[in-house]
Amino acid sequence: RLMILDWSHYAGFFKRPGLGLLLAQFFLFCFSFATFTSGFALFASRRFLYEGEPFGPKHVGYIFAYAGFLGIILQGGIIGRLVKRFGEERLIVAGFVAGFLGYAVLGFSFVLSPLILAATLTSFSNSALRPALTSLVTQRVLRNEQGVVLGLTQSLMSVAQITAPLIAGFLIEHGQLTAWALVASATCALALVIGARTNEAPAIA
């Protein structure tokens, strides 16, 4: 049974072939998503107009509702079918590509139509990456280690949710709206590079 400060044991997971880089990808996914969710309302109020008025809480809520609706449809059965057909590895690549494109489109959006496209791409990205990455992580450890490694992924998510809003807030406060979106996009690109370097490892029973 691990203690909260048993850092050496946790570090061991990052040293395992086929697992360490996968955990890095999970962190990068969480970081890009936290960058988006923590900064989008501020970004939208400064970038978009609707009927001559800046985007307010209602308009931001509509965008999040649209993305959430797509997430329900995707996670309600489509993602599972895609996993069976293409496997987690290919779905992870597709998810990061969609995130890279979606956040980049968002950064250069000034009207509603590219914003909807960006929301569609990022919704697919988030819906695909979370279950696919989590599934692969659990396949790369022993069964009696799955609880520990899932706890580790939650810790990585917490770190991302602490650091990403700080960076997002700083960029938006200083008017770097496009740079804010490109940080999330570049994070997905980095995850793709890491994925290309990851050697395929067999699942562990």
C-alpha positions in Angstrom: 0.0 0.0 0.0 1.6 3.3 -1.1 1.9 6.4 0.9 1.1 9.8 -0.5 4.8 10.8 -0.4 6.2 7.6 -1.8 7.5 9.5 -4.8 10.1 6.9 -5.8 7.5 4.3 -6.5 5.3 6.7 -8.5 8.4 7.7 -10.5 8.9 4.1 -11.4 5.7 4.1 -13.5 7.2 6.9 -15.7 10.3 4.8 -16.3 8.4 1.8 -17.7 8.6 1.3 -21.5 5.3 2.0 -23.1 3.8 3.6 -20.0 5.9 6.6 -19.1 5.3 8.4 -22.4 1.7 7.4 -22.3 1.3 9.1 -18.9 3.0 12.2 -20.4 0.4 12.2 -23.2 -2.3 12.0 -20.6 -0.9 15.0 -18.8 -0.7 17.0 -22.0 -4.3 16.1 -22.8 -5.4 17.4 -19.4 -3.2 20.5 -19.8 -4.7 21.4 -23.2 -8.2 20.8 -22.0 -7.7 22.8 -18.8 -6.2 25.6 -20.8 -9.3 25.7 -23.0 -12.0 25.4 -20.3 -10.3 27.9 -17.9 -9.8 30.6 -20.5 -12.6 30.2 -23.1 -15.2 32.5 -21.4 -12.6 35.3 -21.1 -11.4 34.7 -24.6 -14.9 34.7 -26.1 -15.9 37.9 -24.4 -12.9 39.7 -25.9 -13.0 38.1 -29.3 -16.6 37.5 -30.4 -19.6 39.7 -31.0 -23.2 38.6 -31.4 -25.7 41.3 -32.6 -23.1 43.9 -31.9 -22.6 42.8 -28.2 -19.6 40.9 -26.8 -20.2 37.3 -25.9 -21.7 37.0 -22.5 -22.4 34.0 -20.1 -25.4 33.0 -22.2 -23.4 32.7 -25.4 -20.6 30.9 -23.8 -23.1 28.5 -22.2 -24.5 27.8 -25.6 -21.1 26.8 -26.9 -20.4 24.6 -23.9 -23.8 23.0 -24.3 -23.2 22.3 -27.9 -19.8 20.7 -27.1 -21.4 18.7 -24.3 -24.2 17.5 -26.5 -21.6 16.2 -29.0 -19.7 14.6 -26.2 -22.9 12.7 -25.1 -23.4 11.4 -28.6 -19.8 10.4 -29.1 -19.3 8.7 -25.7 -22.7 7.2 -25.9 -21.5 4.6 -28.4 -19.6 6.0 -31.3 -16.2 6.1 -29.5 -16.6 2.5 -28.4 -17.2 1.4 -32.0 -14.2 3.4 -33.1 -12.0 1.7 -30.5 -13.2 -1.7 -31.7 -12.5 -0.9 -35.3 -9.3 1.1 -35.1 -7.9 0.5 -31.6 -6.9 2.9 -28.8 -3.6 3.9 -30.4 -5.1 5.2 -33.6 -7.9 6.9 -31.8 -5.4 8.7 -29.6 -3.6 10.0 -32.7 -6.9 11.1 -34.2 -7.9 12.8 -30.9 -4.7 14.8 -30.7 -4.9 15.8 -34.4 -8.4 17.0 -33.8 -7.4 18.9 -30.7 -4.4 20.5 -32.5 -6.6 21.6 -35.4 -9.5 22.7 -33.2 -7.5 24.9 -30.9 -5.6 26.4 -33.8 -8.9 27.2 -35.6 -10.2 28.7 -32.4 -7.2 31.0 -32.1 -7.8 32.5 -35.5 -11.6 32.6 -35.2 -13.4 36.0 -35.2 -16.8 34.9 -36.3 -19.3 32.2 -35.3 -18.8 29.6 -38.1 -15.1 28.8 -37.4 -16.0 28.8 -33.7 -18.5 26.1 -34.2 -16.0 24.1 -36.2 -13.4 24.5 -33.4 -16.0 23.4 -30.8 -16.8 20.3 -32.9 -13.2 19.3 -33.3 -12.3 19.8 -29.7 -15.4 18.0 -28.5 -14.3 14.9 -30.6 -10.8 15.3 -29.3 -11.8 15.3 -25.6 -14.4 12.6 -26.0 -11.8 10.3 -27.7 -8.7 11.0 -25.7 -9.9 10.5 -22.1 -11.3 7.0 -22.4 -8.6 5.8 -24.9 -5.7 7.1 -22.8 -7.1 5.7 -19.6 -7.8 2.3 -21.2 -4.2 2.0 -22.5 -2.7 3.1 -19.2 -4.6 0.4 -17.3 -3.5 -2.2 -20.0 0.2 -1.4 -19.4 0.3 -2.3 -15.7 -0.5 -5.3 -13.6 -4.0 -5.7 -12.4 -3.1 -5.0 -8.8 -1.4 -1.8 -9.9 -4.4 -0.4 -11.8 -5.8 1.5 -8.9 -2.5 3.1 -8.1 -1.9 4.2 -11.7 -5.4 5.5 -12.1 -4.8 7.6 -9.0 -1.6 8.8 -10.6 -3.5 9.9 -13.7 -5.9 11.9 -11.4 -2.9 13.6 -9.8 -1.5 14.5 -13.2 -4.9 16.0 -14.0 -4.9 18.0 -10.8 -1.4 19.4 -11.7 -2.7 20.4 -15.2 -5.7 22.0 -13.6 -3.5 24.1 -11.4 -0.9 25.2 -13.9 -3.0 25.6 -17.1 -5.4 28.3 -15.7 -2.4 30.4 -14.5 -0.9 30.4 -18.0 -4.3 31.0 -19.6 -5.2 33.8 -17.3 -1.8 35.5 -17.8 -2.0 35.3 -21.6 -5.6 36.6 -21.9 -5.0 39.3 -19.3 -2.2 40.7 -21.5 -4.3 40.4 -24.7 -2.5 37.4 -26.1 -5.8 35.7 -27.3 -4.4 33.8 -30.3 -1.4 32.8 -28.2 -3.7 31.3 -25.6 -5.4 29.0 -28.1 -2.1 28.1 -29.7 -0.7 27.0 -26.4 -3.4 24.4 -26.2 -2.8 23.5 -29.9 0.9 23.2 -29.4 0.4 21.0 -26.4 -1.6 18.5 -28.6 1.2 18.7 -31.2 3.8 17.8 -28.5 1.6 14.9 -27.5 1.6 13.6 -31.1 5.4 13.8 -31.2 5.6 11.9 -27.9 3.2 9.3 -29.3 5.4 8.8 -32.3 8.3 8.0 -30.0 6.4 5.6 -27.9 7.2 1.9 -28.6 4.2 -0.4 -28.7 4.1 -2.4 -25.5 1.9 -5.5 -25.0 -0.9 -5.3 -22.5 -0.2 -6.8 -19.1 -2.7 -9.2 -17.6 
